[in-house]
Amino acid sequence: MHTIGMSKTVTTRVMLRPGEPLPKGATDWARLDTMTDEEARAVALSDPDARPSSPEQLAKMRRVSRVKVLRQRLGMTQAEFARAFHLPLTTLRDWEQHRSMPDAPARALLLAIERDPEVMRRLLADEAA
């Protein structure tokens, strides 16, 4: 689920399925281009729904695993991704949850999948399929 906007009284949520693009924003880029950096910063800071994160909040945030981003971009579940690319499901989960990191051969495989997932699916397709 992706939260689009919040206030003290209303929360708007949009359901996204893996692989779907994020909703387009309503940013007035022409207006922003006419502002000085100081004006743009003042407008951003005045938005109660978009307060900048404190250093403490930033320190607690965790990056989303590149493997997870790749899998979601392909619109695949963990089981589907693991099966399609001959990866142990537990290893994929460990990578996504930052319990371990892909080694050099795994990084090469992931890079190949990222660059051309359809070719990699065909190359790794089971003969019985």
C-alpha positions in Angstrom: 0.0 0.0 0.0 1.3 3.5 -0.8 0.1 6.4 1.2 -0.6 9.5 -1.0 -1.5 12.1 1.6 -2.3 12.6 5.2 -3.7 15.2 7.6 -4.9 15.1 11.1 -8.4 14.3 10.0 -8.1 12.4 6.7 -5.8 9.8 5.3 -5.9 9.0 1.6 -4.5 5.7 0.5 -4.1 4.2 -2.9 -3.6 0.4 -3.4 -0.8 -0.5 -5.8 0.0 -3.9 -7.1 3.6 -4.9 -7.7 4.8 -3.7 -11.0 2.2 -0.8 -11.3 3.6 2.7 -11.7 3.3 5.2 -8.9 0.5 7.8 -9.3 1.4 11.0 -11.0 1.8 14.0 -8.6 0.3 17.4 -9.1 3.5 19.4 -8.9 3.4 22.8 -10.6 6.9 22.6 -12.1 6.5 25.9 -14.0 5.8 27.7 -10.7 8.7 25.9 -9.0 11.1 27.0 -11.8 10.2 30.7 -11.2 11.1 30.4 -7.4 14.4 31.1 -5.9 15.9 28.3 -3.8 15.0 30.1 -0.6 11.3 30.5 -1.7 11.0 26.9 -2.7 12.5 25.8 0.6 10.1 28.1 2.6 7.1 26.7 0.7 8.3 23.1 1.3 8.8 23.8 5.0 5.3 25.3 5.3 3.6 22.1 4.1 2.4 20.3 7.3 2.1 17.0 5.5 5.7 17.0 4.2 7.9 17.9 7.1 11.6 17.2 6.6 12.8 14.2 8.6 15.1 14.9 11.6 18.6 13.3 11.7 17.2 10.9 14.3 14.4 9.8 12.0 16.7 9.5 9.0 19.1 7.3 11.1 16.2 4.9 11.8 15.2 4.5 8.2 16.2 1.4 6.2 16.8 1.3 2.5 14.7 -1.0 0.4 16.8 -3.8 -0.9 17.7 -3.5 -4.7 16.6 -7.1 -5.1 13.2 -6.3 -3.7 12.8 -3.3 -5.9 13.8 -5.4 -9.0 11.3 -8.2 -8.0 8.5 -5.7 -7.5 9.3 -3.9 -10.7 8.9 -7.2 -12.5 5.5 -7.7 -10.7 6.6 -11.0 -9.2 6.1 -12.6 -5.8 9.2 -13.9 -3.9 8.3 -17.4 -4.8 7.8 -16.6 -8.5 11.1 -14.7 -8.7 13.0 -17.4 -6.9 11.5 -20.2 -9.1 12.0 -18.2 -12.4 15.6 -17.4 -11.7 16.6 -20.6 -9.8 17.3 -18.9 -6.5 16.6 -20.5 -3.0 13.5 -18.7 -1.6 15.2 -18.4 1.8 18.2 -16.7 0.2 16.0 -14.2 -1.7 14.2 -13.4 1.6 17.5 -12.9 3.4 18.7 -10.5 0.7 15.4 -8.6 0.8 15.5 -8.3 4.6 19.2 -7.3 4.7 20.2 -10.5 6.7 22.8 -11.2 4.0 24.1 -9.7 0.8 24.4 -11.4 -2.7 27.9 -12.6 -3.4 29.7 -11.7 -6.7 28.1 -14.4 -8.9 24.6 -13.6 -7.5 25.2 -9.9 -8.1 26.1 -10.7 -11.7 22.9 -12.8 -12.1 20.8 -10.0 -10.6 22.4 -7.4 -12.9 21.6 -9.6 -15.9 18.0 -10.0 -14.7 17.8 -6.2 -14.2 19.1 -5.5 -17.7 17.0 -8.0 -19.6 14.6 -10.0 -17.5 12.8 -11.7 -20.4 16.0 -13.0 -21.9 17.1 -14.3 -18.5 13.7 -16.0 -18.0 14.1 -17.7 -21.3 17.6 -18.8 -20.6 16.7 -20.2 -17.2 13.3 -21.7 -18.2 12.8 -25.3 -17.1 12.9 -27.7 -20.0 9.7 -29.3 -18.7 7.8 -26.0 -19.0 
